[in-house]
Amino acid sequence: MIKGIGVDICDIRKLKGAIERNKNFLNRVFSEREIKYCKTKKNSIIHFAGRFAAKEAFIKAVSNKKIKLKEIETINDKSGRPDIRLTKVIKLNLKKKNANRINLSISHTDSTAVAVCIIL
């Protein structure tokens, strides 16, 4: 049974501008692991945008706007599928929803990134 669903779209140019204007933006929003992953990619900004959208989609899925973006870490499993790392904050929010699984999908074009998060 679906316990929550969230979707978010990120304008890549706007995110790039935010990163360029605020030197602390990446460290305020992303974990070291996320930054390292994205920076290994040829066009890192689209990967940052996808992960940003995933974090926002998760917040919407659990219906908790008090969660900080940095408290959510997006990772890839061994097959490359995106996932949310289960931190104490995430586990607590899933427990409140009586949920035990997260399904996450991220996609992007040259101008936008989108993510859908389903809590089961």
C-alpha positions as CSV (number, residue, x, y, z in Angstrom):
1,M,0.0,0.0,0.0
2,I,1.3,3.5,-0.9
3,K,1.9,5.6,2.3
4,G,3.1,8.7,0.5
5,I,4.1,10.0,-2.9
6,G,6.1,13.1,-3.9
7,V,7.4,14.6,-7.1
8,D,9.7,17.5,-7.8
9,I,11.1,19.2,-10.8
10,C,14.3,21.2,-10.7
11,D,15.3,23.9,-13.3
12,I,19.0,23.2,-13.9
13,R,19.8,26.8,-14.8
14,K,18.3,28.1,-11.5
15,L,20.2,25.5,-9.5
16,K,23.5,26.3,-11.3
17,G,22.9,30.0,-10.5
18,A,22.3,29.2,-6.8
19,I,25.5,27.2,-6.7
20,E,27.5,30.0,-8.3
21,R,26.0,32.7,-6.1
22,N,26.4,30.9,-2.8
23,K,29.7,29.1,-2.2
24,N,28.3,27.2,0.7
25,F,25.2,25.9,-1.2
26,L,26.6,22.5,-2.1
27,N,27.8,21.8,1.4
28,R,24.6,23.0,2.9
29,V,22.4,20.8,0.7
30,F,24.5,17.7,-0.2
31,S,26.5,15.2,1.7
32,E,30.2,14.7,0.9
33,R,29.3,11.4,-0.8
34,E,26.7,13.1,-3.0
35,I,29.2,15.9,-4.0
36,K,31.9,13.5,-4.8
37,Y,29.5,11.3,-6.9
38,C,28.2,14.3,-8.9
39,K,31.6,15.8,-9.5
40,T,32.8,12.6,-11.1
41,K,30.2,13.1,-13.9
42,K,30.9,14.9,-17.1
43,N,28.0,17.3,-16.6
44,S,27.8,17.4,-12.8
45,I,25.1,20.0,-12.6
46,I,22.4,17.7,-14.0
47,H,23.3,15.1,-11.4
48,F,23.1,17.7,-8.6
49,A,19.7,18.8,-9.9
50,G,18.4,15.2,-9.9
51,R,19.5,14.6,-6.4
52,F,18.1,18.0,-5.3
53,A,14.7,17.0,-6.9
54,A,14.9,13.6,-5.1
55,K,15.3,15.2,-1.7
56,E,12.4,17.5,-2.3
57,A,10.3,14.6,-3.6
58,F,11.1,12.6,-0.5
59,I,10.1,15.5,1.8
60,K,6.7,15.7,0.0
61,A,6.2,11.9,0.2
62,V,6.7,11.9,3.9
63,S,4.8,15.1,4.4
64,N,7.4,16.7,6.6
65,K,8.7,20.0,5.6
66,K,10.8,20.2,8.8
67,I,13.4,17.8,7.3
68,K,16.5,19.5,6.2
69,L,17.8,18.7,2.7
70,K,21.2,17.7,4.1
71,E,19.5,15.1,6.3
72,I,18.5,13.2,3.2
73,E,21.3,11.5,1.3
74,T,20.7,10.1,-2.2
75,I,22.8,7.1,-3.1
76,N,22.9,4.5,-5.9
77,D,22.6,0.8,-5.2
78,K,24.9,-1.8,-6.9
79,S,22.8,-1.8,-10.0
80,G,22.9,2.0,-10.3
81,R,19.3,2.5,-9.1
82,P,18.8,5.7,-7.0
83,D,17.9,5.3,-3.4
84,I,17.6,7.2,-0.1
85,R,20.2,6.3,2.6
86,L,18.3,5.3,5.8
87,T,19.6,7.8,8.4
88,K,18.0,8.1,11.9
89,V,15.9,11.1,10.6
90,I,14.7,9.1,7.6
91,K,13.9,6.0,9.7
92,L,11.9,8.1,12.1
93,N,9.8,9.6,9.3
94,L,9.2,6.2,7.7
95,K,8.1,4.8,11.1
96,K,5.6,7.7,11.5
97,K,4.2,6.7,8.1
98,N,4.2,3.0,9.1
99,A,6.3,2.4,6.0
100,N,9.3,0.3,5.3
101,R,10.3,0.9,1.7
102,I,11.2,3.8,-0.5
103,N,11.0,3.8,-4.3
104,L,12.9,6.6,-6.0
105,S,13.2,7.5,-9.7
106,I,15.3,10.4,-11.1
107,S,15.5,11.6,-14.7
108,H,16.8,14.7,-16.4
109,T,17.2,16.6,-19.7
110,D,19.6,19.4,-20.5
111,S,17.3,21.9,-18.8
112,T,15.4,20.1,-16.0
113,A,15.6,17.2,-13.6
114,V,12.6,15.4,-12.1
115,A,12.3,12.9,-9.3
116,V,9.4,10.8,-8.0
117,C,9.5,9.2,-4.5
118,I,7.0,6.6,-3.4
119,I,6.8,5.5,0.2
120,L,5.5,2.0,0.7
